[in-house]
Amino acid sequence: MKNHTMKVLQYDMILQDVANHALTNRGKETIKQLSPTTNKQMIERLLNEVTEAVGVLNISGSVPIHSLDEIITYLEQANKGLFLRPDQLTSIISFLDHCTKLKRFMKDKSYVAPTISLYTESIGELSDLESEIQRCLRHGKVDDYASQELARVRKQINILVGRLKDKANQMTKSRKYNPYLQEHHIFEKNGHLVLAIKREFRNKVNGTVIESSASGATLFIEPNELSELQEEIQMLRYTEEYEVEQVLYTLTGMILEKESEIKVAVDVMHQYDVIFAKGKYSRQINGCAPELNEEYMIDLREARHPMLGMEAVPLTLCFGETDRALIITGPNTGGKTVTLKTIGLLTMMAQTGLHIPAEKGTNLQIFHHIFVDIGDGQSIEQNLSTFSSRLVNIIEILQETNEQSLVLLDELGSGTDPGEGMGLAIALMEQLFEKGATMFATTHYSEMKDFANEREGFMIGSMEFDLETLRPTYRLLLGEGGKSQAFDIALKLGLHPKIIEKAHQITYKQDKKFEIERPEVLKQSRFERQIERNKYARNATKSVINKVEDKVTLFSQGDNVRLPATGEMGIVYKGPDEMGNYVVQVKGEKRKVNHKRLSLYVAASQLYPEDYDFDIVFKSKEYRKKKHMMDRKFVEGLVIEEE
């Protein structure tokens, strides 16, 4: 994937968000360096790891992951011939302890994470090393009994220190020194036991001045009687220091003997840190693992842009079985650009092995390249671009695009003369289509809508706009071209119809009547428009009009309907029968529902193109394959059972 694509789609920001969930610096850096892959088996394995991690996190949110950075540093230090200090060995103990806890933790979660729970089996047996280091350390220091010689030396030191203190205390009470003392107790200065002698009696005490008071009136003197014992203690301390270093060298050597096992444990710990960071991110976005295909199908179900969170209007899109290009129209700020970014970003996330914010059943094509030409100043990120720079980008896309490419084009041909821009846009799209690309493009050009309707392999779609509230709904409608809504909005806001009619004639070279509708007239006109839409609906079955309390109910195949009694949504399959009952598909199940218990949500004419094959919605994939084969030629023994 090109860096330009990653930047425009804000892929790096997604990785940063995932990295924030990692517990180690190494894990954070690994996540930030992730990139999409095209290996289907690898992607599926990565997605399964995240799914299992989510299952583990749902049971226990605390996973025993240890910081890894200093462990590698300690191994490098040991390999240079330097012993590890007690505080560093304490960190090694903590790491080994976490390895043991992680093995036990994942073993207990094998029922929910059968794959990733096996990774801990790579960690070798390190409990003996952990026990030996613990035996030799106590309270962050080398223990007295780490070696026999160290125990002997420290015992001698303690005995001599005791003798030294006893002798110094006796001197403070003796008649020999009592007249010369400033204070009648011993002091410790710079590691020496000393007496506080008045300055004027310096010559009365044989010894070494270690320090003096701030005023100079008191001298802290180590008498010669104490010096001999002090020197003996100092020699023993040198021996003690040597013995401590020997213990530390021994422990460091034991660690180097297990270096390969420790490095494997570090790698396993690092792998878990990355996997569980992905799992935590999945829970943050309420994500799921998408299915993957190499058949150019894009089936998004209730998908959301991950940076918009739950506030985003879900995007549902089933595309690619018969078409390879979708032209999206609609008013500005209606969600066209966000739709493009959502498709591109979720595809990249899936190919990186990340869960995506969508419903289960979402199925995405694996693309080798994703190219974008988006120059918007909308809510996600401002990225202004001139016509020239965008054209250079388009030329690069043309040179590199093939049948394994996903191309996202926003307002293609904008920024120049509308007539020339429109012609250039159509020519570029035709060339990209001929090169086999899967393409999503947004436009305001009405000519491109006509082109998409007439060209095989192209589908038209639009972003819904609510004229009642004068707000976009951000819902993508397939099979129906949208308008800029400028004239309808102007009429709604009170601009005189005559002005709007003149503007329409200038724009479209056609006369059209605009009238301000009264509420009672509005109700009738909407009904008439609904009748007109259904009159020409594709594959429409026999319609029924039942007038009940001055209300008219009318449904056709493909209409998106609501069941008010249960709040469920469904799609009309066929009907009505003589009783006014329709067969409605609800959550994959076909039910017979009376027209009185149905209300129209979105007409089929707003969702699907005129020649749309509804078998895609209502029939199984196996049924469609058999039917396709029988349409092409006779196949002996092939039987289709009506579903």
C-alpha positions in Angstrom: 0.0 0.0 0.0 1.3 3.5 -0.9 2.2 5.9 1.9 -0.2 8.4 0.3 -3.1 6.0 0.7 -2.2 5.3 4.3 -2.0 9.0 5.1 -5.3 10.0 3.4 -7.2 7.1 5.0 -5.6 7.8 8.4 -4.4 4.3 8.7 -1.4 5.4 10.8 -3.8 7.0 13.3 -5.6 3.6 13.6 -2.3 1.9 14.3 -1.4 4.5 16.9 -4.7 3.9 18.6 -4.1 0.1 18.7 -0.5 0.7 19.9 -1.8 2.7 22.9 -3.2 -0.6 24.2 0.2 -2.4 24.2 2.0 -2.7 27.6 5.6 -2.7 26.3 7.5 -0.3 24.1 8.6 -3.1 21.8 4.9 -4.1 21.3 3.9 -0.4 20.6 6.7 -0.1 17.9 5.7 -3.4 16.3 2.1 -2.4 16.0 3.0 1.0 14.5 5.0 -0.8 11.8 2.2 -3.1 10.7 1.0 -3.0 7.1 -1.6 -4.8 5.1 -0.8 -8.2 3.5 -2.4 -10.1 0.7 -1.9 -13.6 2.1 -5.4 -14.9 2.8 -4.3 -17.7 5.2 -2.1 -15.3 7.1 -4.8 -12.7 7.4 -7.3 -15.3 8.6 -4.8 -16.6 11.2 -4.2 -13.0 12.5 -7.9 -12.3 12.7 -8.5 -15.6 14.6 -5.8 -14.6 17.1 -7.6 -11.4 17.8 -11.0 -13.1 18.1 -9.5 -15.5 20.7 -7.8 -12.6 22.5 -11.2 -10.9 22.8 -12.6 -14.1 24.2 -9.9 -14.2 26.8 -10.3 -10.5 27.7 -14.0 -11.0 28.1 -13.2 -13.4 30.9 -10.2 -11.6 32.4 -9.1 -8.1 31.5 -5.7 -8.5 33.2 -3.1 -10.5 31.2 0.4 -11.1 32.9 2.6 -9.2 30.3 6.0 -8.0 31.5 8.1 -5.1 30.2 10.6 -6.5 27.8 13.0 -3.7 26.9 15.4 -4.0 29.8 15.6 -7.8 29.5 17.2 -7.6 26.1 19.6 -4.9 27.4 20.6 -7.1 30.3 21.4 -10.0 28.0 23.6 -7.6 25.8 25.3 -6.4 29.0 26.0 -10.0 30.1 27.4 -10.9 26.7 30.0 -8.1 27.1 31.4 -9.8 30.2 29.8 -7.6 32.7 27.9 -9.1 35.7 24.3 -8.1 36.3 23.6 -6.0 39.4 21.2 -7.2 42.1 18.5 -4.7 40.9 18.8 -6.0 37.4 18.6 -9.6 38.6 15.4 -8.6 40.5 13.9 -7.5 37.1 15.0 -10.9 35.6 13.2 -12.7 38.5 10.0 -10.6 37.8 10.2 -11.5 34.1 10.6 -15.2 34.8 7.8 -15.1 37.3 5.5 -13.5 34.7 6.5 -16.2 32.2 5.3 -18.8 34.7 2.1 -16.9 35.4 1.5 -16.4 31.6 1.8 -20.1 30.9 -0.6 -20.9 33.7 -3.0 -18.1 32.6 -3.2 -19.2 29.0 -3.4 -22.9 29.9 -6.6 -22.1 31.9 -8.0 -20.2 28.8 -7.4 -23.0 26.3 -11.2 -23.7 26.0 -11.8 -20.1 24.7 -8.5 -19.6 22.9 -7.3 -23.0 21.6 -4.8 -21.5 19.2 -3.0 -18.7 21.0 -3.0 -20.7 24.3 -0.5 -23.0 22.7 2.1 -20.3 22.1 3.2 -20.5 25.7 4.4 -24.0 25.1 7.4 -22.4 23.3 8.6 -21.0 26.7 11.2 -23.4 28.1 11.5 -24.5 31.7 13.1 -21.6 33.6 11.9 -22.3 37.1 15.3 -23.6 38.3 17.0 -20.4 37.2 14.3 -18.3 38.9 14.7 -20.3 42.1 18.5 -19.9 42.2 18.4 -16.1 41.6 15.8 -15.8 44.3 17.9 -17.9 46.7 20.9 -15.6 46.2 19.1 -12.3 46.6 17.2 -10.8 49.6 15.7 -7.3 49.8 17.5 -6.3 46.6 21.0 -7.4 47.8 23.1 -10.5 47.6 22.1 -12.7 50.6 24.7 -13.7 53.2 24.2 -17.4 52.3 24.6 -17.0 48.6 28.0 -18.8 49.1 29.7 -20.3 52.0 32.7 -18.0 51.8 30.5 -14.9 51.7 28.7 -16.1 54.8 32.0 -16.7 56.6 33.4 -13.3 55.7 30.2 -11.4 56.7 30.1 -13.3 60.0 33.7 -12.1 60.8 32.9 -8.6 59.8 29.9 -8.5 62.2 32.1 -9.8 65.0 34.8 -7.2 64.5 32.3 -4.4 64.1 30.8 -5.5 67.4 34.2 -5.4 69.1 34.9 -2.0 67.5 31.7 -0.5 68.9 32.3 -2.0 72.4 35.8 -0.6 72.5 34.7 2.9 71.3 31.9 3.0 73.9 34.4 2.0 76.6 36.7 4.9 75.6 33.9 7.5 76.0 33.6 6.4 79.6 37.3 6.0 80.4 39.1 8.5 82.6 41.8 8.8 80.0 39.5 10.4 77.4 36.7 11.8 79.5 38.3 15.3 80.2 38.9 15.8 76.4 35.4 14.9 75.1 33.1 17.4 73.7 30.2 14.8 73.8 30.2 11.5 75.6 29.1 9.2 72.8 30.7 7.8 69.6 30.1 9.1 66.1 30.5 7.5 62.6 32.2 9.7 60.0 33.1 8.5 56.5 32.9 4.8 57.6 35.0 5.3 60.8 34.0 5.3 64.5 35.3 8.5 66.0 35.4 10.5 69.3 34.3 14.2 69.6 37.4 15.8 71.0 37.7 19.5 72.0 40.2 21.3 69.7 42.4 22.5 72.5 43.1 18.8 73.5 44.1 17.7 70.0 47.6 16.7 71.2 46.3 14.7 74.1 44.7 12.1 71.9 46.8 9.9 69.6 44.8 9.3 66.4 43.7 10.5 63.0 41.4 13.5 62.5 38.6 12.3 60.2 36.4 15.5 60.2 35.8 18.7 62.1 32.7 20.6 63.2 31.4 23.6 61.2 32.7 26.0 64.0 36.0 24.2 64.2 35.6 23.8 68.0 35.2 20.0 67.8 37.5 17.5 66.1 36.3 14.0 65.2 39.3 11.8 65.8 39.7 8.0 65.3 42.1 6.9 68.1 44.9 4.6 67.2 43.4 1.9 69.4 40.4 1.7 67.0 42.4 2.1 63.8 43.8 -1.5 63.9 40.4 -3.0 64.2 39.1 -0.6 61.5 41.8 -1.7 59.1 41.0 -5.4 59.7 37.3 -4.8 59.1 38.2 -2.9 55.8 40.2 -5.8 54.5 37.3 -8.2 55.2 35.0 -5.8 53.3 37.3 -6.0 50.3 37.0 -9.8 50.6 33.2 -9.5 50.9 33.0 -7.3 47.8 35.0 -9.9 45.8 32.7 -12.7 47.0 29.6 -10.7 46.1 31.0 -10.2 42.6 31.7 -13.9 42.3 28.1 -14.7 43.1 26.8 -12.1 40.6 29.1 -13.5 37.9 27.9 -17.0 38.6 24.2 -15.9 38.3 25.0 -14.0 35.2 26.6 -17.1 33.7 23.6 -19.1 34.5 21.4 -16.6 32.7 23.6 -16.7 29.6 23.3 -20.5 29.6 19.5 -20.0 29.3 19.9 -17.1 26.8 18.1 -18.8 23.9 15.2 -19.9 26.1 14.9 -16.4 27.6 14.9 -14.8 24.1 12.1 -17.2 23.0 10.2 -16.2 26.2 10.7 -12.6 25.3 9.4 -13.1 21.8 6.4 -15.0 23.0 5.6 -12.3 25.6 6.0 -9.7 22.8 3.7 -11.6 20.6 1.0 -11.8 23.3 1.4 -8.1 23.9 0.6 -7.3 20.3 -2.3 -9.8 20.1 -4.0 -8.6 23.2 -3.5 -4.9 22.2 -5.4 -5.8 19.0 -8.0 -7.5 21.2 -8.4 -4.5 23.4 -8.8 -2.3 20.4 -11.5 -4.6 19.0 -13.5 -4.3 22.2 -13.1 -0.5 22.1 -14.6 -0.3 18.6 -17.1 -3.2 19.1 -15.4 -4.9 16.2 -15.6 -8.3 14.6 -13.5 -10.4 12.3 -14.7 -10.0 8.6 -14.8 -12.8 6.2 -12.4 -12.6 3.3 -12.8 -13.4 -0.4 -10.9 -13.2 -3.7 -14.0 -13.0 -5.8 -14.3 -9.1 -5.8 -17.2 -9.1 -3.3 -17.6 -6.3 -0.8 -20.4 -6.9 1.6 -20.3 -4.4 4.5 -23.0 -4.8 7.2 -23.6 -1.9 9.6 -20.0 -0.7 9.1 -18.8 2.4 10.8 -15.7 4.6 10.4 -13.6 3.7 13.4 -12.6 7.3 14.2 -16.3 8.4 14.3 -17.2 5.7 16.7 -20.8 4.8 17.5 -21.9 8.3 16.4 -21.4 7.2 12.8 -24.4 6.2 10.7 -23.8 2.6 9.8 -22.9 1.8 6.2 -24.5 -1.3 4.6 -23.2 -2.2 1.1 -23.4 -5.4 -1.0 -21.3 -4.9 -4.1 -19.3 -6.7 -6.7 -21.2 -9.8 -7.8 -22.3 -8.1 -11.1 -20.8 -4.6 -10.9 -17.2 -3.3 -10.5 -17.8 0.4 -10.2 -20.1 2.5 -8.0 -20.8 6.1 -8.6 -22.1 7.9 -5.5 -24.0 11.2 -5.8 -25.7 13.5 -3.3 -25.4 16.9 -1.7 -22.2 18.2 -0.1 -21.5 17.1 3.5 -23.9 14.2 2.9 -21.3 11.6 3.7 -19.9 10.6 0.3 -16.3 11.1 1.2 -16.7 9.4 4.6 -18.2 6.5 2.7 -15.2 6.2 0.5 -12.8 6.4 3.4 -14.8 3.8 5.4 -14.6 1.3 2.5 -10.8 1.8 2.0 -9.8 2.0 5.7 -11.8 -1.1 6.8 -10.3 -3.0 3.9 -6.8 -2.0 5.0 -7.6 -2.9 8.6 -8.9 -6.3 7.7 -5.8 -7.1 5.6 -3.6 -6.1 8.6 -5.4 -8.6 10.8 -7.4 -6.1 12.8 -11.1 -6.4 13.6 -13.3 -3.8 12.0 -16.4 -2.0 13.4 -19.1 -3.9 11.5 -21.6 -6.7 12.0 -20.8 -10.3 11.6 -21.1 -11.6 8.1 -19.2 -8.7 6.6 -17.1 -10.0 3.7 -14.2 -8.1 2.1 -12.1 -8.7 -1.0 -8.4 -8.9 -0.6 -6.8 -6.2 -2.7 -3.1 -6.0 -3.7 -3.3 -2.2 -4.1 -5.6 0.5 -2.7 -5.4 3.9 -4.5 -7.1 7.0 -3.4 -7.6 10.5 -4.8 -9.4 12.4 -2.1 -9.1 16.1 -1.7 -11.7 17.1 0.9 -11.8 19.6 3.7 -14.4 17.7 5.7 -14.7 16.6 9.3 -12.1 13.8 9.3 -9.0 15.7 8.1 -8.4 18.7 5.9 -6.3 17.7 2.9 -6.7 20.5 0.2 -5.3 19.8 -3.2 -5.2 21.7 -6.6 -6.5 20.2 -9.8 -3.0 19.8 -11.1 -1.6 17.9 -8.2 -4.7 15.6 -8.2 -4.3 15.0 -11.9 -0.7 13.9 -11.3 -2.0 11.5 -8.7 -4.6 10.1 -11.1 -2.0 9.5 -13.7 0.1 7.5 -11.3 -3.0 5.5 -10.4 -3.7 4.8 -14.0 -0.1 3.5 -14.5 -0.2 1.1 -11.5 -3.9 -0.1 -11.4 -4.8 -3.6 -12.3 -7.6 -6.1 -11.6 -6.3 -6.5 -8.0 -6.7 -2.8 -7.3 -9.3 -0.9 -5.3 -9.6 2.7 -6.5 -11.4 5.5 -4.5 -12.0 8.7 -6.3 -13.6 11.8 -4.7 -15.2 14.5 -6.9 -13.2 13.3 -9.9 -12.7 16.1 -12.5 -13.5 18.9 -10.0 -11.4 22.1 -9.8 -11.6 23.0 -13.5 -14.1 23.9 -16.2 -17.3 21.8 -15.4 -17.7 20.6 -19.0 -14.1 19.6 -19.4 -13.9 18.1 -15.9 -17.0 16.0 -16.6 -15.5 14.6 -19.8 -12.2 14.0 -18.3 -13.8 12.2 -15.3 -15.8 9.8 -17.5 -12.8 9.1 -19.7 -10.6 8.3 -16.7 -13.2 6.1 -15.1 -13.7 4.1 -18.3 -9.9 3.6 -18.5 -9.7 2.4 -14.9 -12.7 0.1 -15.5 -11.0 -1.4 -18.6 -7.9 -2.1 -16.5 -10.0 -4.2 -14.2 -10.1 -2.0 -11.1 -12.8 -2.1 -8.5 -13.9 1.5 -8.3 -15.9 3.8 -6.0 -16.3 7.4 -7.1 -18.3 10.4 -5.9 -19.6 13.1 -8.3 -21.9 16.1 -8.7 -22.0 15.8 -12.5 -25.4 14.7 -13.8 -23.8 13.4 -17.0 -21.8 10.9 -14.9 -25.1 9.6 -13.4 -26.4 9.0 -16.9 -23.1 7.3 -17.9 -23.3 5.0 -14.9 -26.9 4.0 -15.6 -26.1 3.2 -19.2 -22.7 1.5 -18.8 -22.7 -2.2 -17.9 -20.7 -3.0 -14.8 -21.5 0.4 -13.2 -23.9 1.0 -10.4 -25.4 4.3 -9.3 -25.9 5.2 -5.6 -26.7 8.3 -3.6 -26.5 9.7 -0.1 -30.0 10.2 1.3 -31.2 13.7 2.2 -34.2 14.5 4.4 -36.1 17.4 2.9 -38.3 17.7 5.9 -35.4 18.5 8.2 -33.1 19.8 5.5 -30.4 17.5 6.9 -28.5 14.6 5.3 -29.1 11.2 6.8 -25.7 9.9 5.8 -27.3 6.7 4.5 -26.2 5.2 1.2 -29.0 4.2 -1.2 -28.1 1.9 -4.1 -29.8 2.0 -7.5 -30.9 5.7 -7.4 -29.0 8.8 -8.3 -29.1 11.6 -5.9 -29.4 15.3 -6.6 -27.7 18.3 -5.1 -31.2 19.1 -3.6 -30.5 22.8 -4.1 -33.8 23.6 -5.8 -35.9 21.6 -3.3 -34.1 23.1 -0.3 -34.6 26.6 -1.8 -38.3 25.9 -2.2 -38.5 24.6 1.3 -36.8 27.7 2.7 -39.3 30.0 1.0 -37.6 31.1 -2.3 -40.3 32.0 -4.9 -41.2 29.1 -7.2 -40.8 31.2 -10.3 -37.1 31.9 -9.5 -36.5 28.2 -8.9 -38.2 27.3 -12.2 -36.0 29.7 -14.1 -32.9 28.3 -12.4 -34.0 24.7 -13.3 -34.5 25.7 -17.0 -31.0 27.3 -17.1 -29.4 24.2 -15.6 -31.2 21.4 -17.3 -32.7 23.1 -20.4 -36.1 21.8 -19.3 -39.2 23.4 -17.8 -40.4 22.1 -14.5 -43.2 23.4 -12.3 -42.4 24.1 -8.7 -45.2 24.7 -6.2 -45.4 25.2 -2.5 -47.4 22.3 -1.2 -50.0 22.6 1.5 -50.0 19.8 4.1 -53.1 18.1 2.7 -51.8 18.3 -0.8 -48.4 17.1 0.3 -49.8 13.9 1.6 -51.6 13.2 -1.7 -48.6 14.0 -3.8 -46.4 11.8 -1.9 -48.8 8.9 -2.3 -49.0 9.6 -6.1 -45.2 9.6 -6.3 -45.1 6.3 -4.4 -47.6 4.8 -6.8 -45.6 6.0 -9.8 -42.3 4.5 -8.4 -43.9 1.1 -7.8 -45.7 1.2 -11.2 -42.3 0.7 -12.9 -40.4 -1.3 -10.1 -38.2 -4.2 -11.3 -39.5 -7.7 -10.9 -42.6 -6.3 -9.2 -45.2 -8.8 -8.2 -48.9 -8.1 -8.3 -49.7 -5.1 -6.0 -52.7 -4.6 -3.9 -54.4 -1.4 -2.8 -56.5 -1.7 0.3 -58.2 1.5 1.5 -58.6 1.3 5.2 -59.4 4.5 7.1 -58.3 6.6 4.1 -54.8 5.0 4.3 -53.3 3.2 1.3 -50.8 0.3 1.7 -48.7 -0.8 -1.3 -45.6 -3.0 -1.4 -43.4 -4.4 -4.1 -40.6 -7.0 -4.2 -37.4 -5.5 -2.7 -39.2 -2.9 -0.5 -37.5 -2.4 2.8 -40.3 -2.6 5.4 -40.7 -2.3 9.2 -42.8 -4.6 11.4 -44.1 -2.1 14.0 -45.3 -4.8 16.3 -41.7 -6.2 16.8 -39.6 -3.3 15.6 -37.9 -5.6 13.1 -36.8 -4.8 9.6 -37.5 -6.9 6.5 -37.5 -7.1 2.8 -40.7 -7.9 0.7 -40.2 -11.2 -1.2 -43.6 -11.7 -2.9 -47.3 -11.0 -2.5 -49.9 -10.1 -1.8 -52.3 -13.1 -1.8 -56.0 -12.7 -1.8 -56.0 -11.9 1.9 -53.4 -9.1 1.5 -50.6 -11.1 3.0 -47.0 -10.7 1.9 -44.0 -13.0 2.3 -41.3 -10.9 4.0 -37.7 -12.0 4.6 -36.7 -11.1 8.2 -33.1 -12.0 9.3 -32.8 -14.7 6.7 -36.3 -16.1 7.6 -39.3 -15.8 5.3 -42.5 -15.0 7.1 -46.1 -14.4 6.0 -47.3 -11.0 7.3 -50.5 -9.1 6.6 -50.1 -5.7 4.9 -51.8 -4.0 7.9 -48.8 -5.1 10.0 -46.2 -3.6 7.6 -45.0 -0.1 7.0 -42.8 1.1 4.2 -39.3 2.2 5.3 -37.4 2.5 2.0 -38.9 1.7 -1.5 -37.0 -0.8 -3.6 -36.7 1.8 -6.3 -34.5 3.8 -3.9 -32.3 0.9 -3.0 -31.7 -1.1 -6.2 -31.1 -0.5 -9.9 -33.9 -1.2 -12.3 -32.4 -4.5 -13.6 -31.4 -5.7 -10.2 -31.5 -9.5 -9.7 -33.3 -10.1 -6.5 -32.1 -13.7 -6.4 -29.0 -12.2 -4.8 -31.1 -11.2 -1.8 -33.5 -14.0 -1.5 -31.7 -17.1 -2.9 -28.7 -19.0 -1.7 -25.4 -18.9 -3.5 -25.7 -22.5 -4.5 -29.1 -21.9 -6.0 -27.7 -18.9 -8.0 -24.8 -21.0 -9.3 -27.1 -23.7 -10.6 -29.4 -21.3 -12.2 -26.5 -19.5 -13.9 -25.2 -22.8 -15.3 -28.7 -23.8 -16.6 -29.1 -20.4 -18.2 -25.9 -20.9 -20.1 -26.4 -24.6 -21.2 -28.1 -27.8 -20.5 -26.5 -29.8 -17.6 -27.6 -33.4 -17.4 -28.7 -34.4 -13.9 -28.7 -30.8 -12.6 -31.9 -30.0 -10.6 -32.9 -26.8 -8.9 -35.2 -27.0 -6.0 -37.3 -23.9 -5.4 -36.3 -22.2 -2.2 
